[in-house]
């Protein structure tokens, strides 16, 4: 599996964006307010600064810890499947985040309601997919059972 470290990094950046998206946007907005920029509550600059804060936080954790959890063995069962599932979850999470950035530009209320329902479903699917992929990757690092004839 190529680029699995980038995939894992993206997961740890997008995970708080899905779970506590409003709080991350709030942190970005408050940082902008501290430096004197006037922002609105659901504004794009607050969400972008919040995302940059999450990227920085995950990068600092990765540098200080040396790696991000979970660690798996490429030879173990479930490693490739886990990272593929994680990649699909990251794509859905990125779609959710991109909708949150672009929904102020939509003028049709029905379209906003339709996309909002889809992206809410993406959020629930993404959380389940991440949980399953973390489990598969963790299981790949466990010792594989060997059948012996006794």
N, C-alpha and C positions, 0 to 999 in steps of 0.2 A: 504494500500500500504506500503510494507516494504521497508526500505532503501531509502525513497524518499529524505532525506536530502543529502545522498551521490550522488544520481542521480542529484540533483540540483547543488551540488558542482562540479560534473563532467561537467555539462553543462556550468557553468561559467568559468571553466578552458578551455574547448574545444572551446567555442564561439570565443575568440580571435584567437585561432589556425586556425579556419576555415576562419574567416573574414580577418585577417591581418597576415597570417602565415609567410609571408616573413619578416615583421617587427619584429615579435617575435623572429624569427631565427636570424635576424640581431642584436637584443638586446643581445641575448645569445652569439653571435659571438663577439660582441664588449666587453662584459664582459670578455670573454676568452682572447681577445687581450690585455685588460688592465692588466691582471695578467701575461702576457708574453707567452701565448700559441699561436703558429702559426696555424691558421685555414684557410680553404678554404671557398669560398663563399657559396656553397650549401652543406656544410659538416654536418655530423651527430652530432658532439659535440655541435655546435651552436644551432641546433634544440632542443637537449636534455636540454641544459642549459636554453634556452628560455622557454621550458615547465616547468622546475623547478622554474623559475622566476614567471611564471603565477600561478603555484600552490601556491607559497609563497604569491603572491599578493592577490589572492582570499582568502587564509586563514587569512591574516591580515585584509582584509575587513570584513570577517565573524566574526572574533573575536571582532573587534572594533564596528561593527554595531549590532552584536548579531545574525543576521540571514541574509540570502540572499533573495532578491526579486525573484520571486513572492511568496507571502504567500497565501495559500488556505486553505479551510476547507475540511476535509476528508468526511464530510457528504454532501457537496455541489455537485451539478450537474457538471459534467465535470472534477472533481478532478482526478479520477482514469484514465480516458481516456487521460487527459492531461499529466499525469506522464508516462503512457505507451508510448505515442507518443514521449515524451521527451527521454525515454530510447532508443527507436528505433533510434532517431536522434543521440544520444550519440554513439551508436554502429557504425552508418555510419560515424560519425566524427572520431571515433577511427580508422576505416579502412582507411579513408583519411589520417590521421596523420601517420599511420603505413606505408602506401605507400610512403609518403614523406621521411620517414626514410630509406626505403629499396630500393628505385629506383636506387641509385648508384650501387647496386649489380647486377642489370639486365644487361645482355649483348646484348640481342636481341632488336633492335630498334623498331620493330613492336610490340613487347610485351609492351614496355614502352608507345608507342602511344596508344595502346588499354587500358591499365590500367589508363593512364592519362585521357582519355576521360571518363571512368567510375567514377574515383574519382572526376573529375570536376563536373559531374552530381550529385555525392553524396553531394558535397558542396552546390549546389543549393537546393537540396532536404532537406538537413539538416537545412538550414536557414529558409525555409518555414515551416518545421516541428516544429522548435523551436518557431517560431512566433505563430503558431496555438496552440501549447501546453501551452505557456505562457498565451495566451488569455483564454484558457479553465480553467487553474488553477486560473487565476484572477477572472473569472466569478464564480467559485465555492465559492469564499469568499463574493460575493455580496448577499444581502438578497434575499431569494427565494420568488417569488410572490405567494400569497395565494388567491385562488378564494373564495369570500364570496357571499352568496345570499343576495341581498338587496331588 
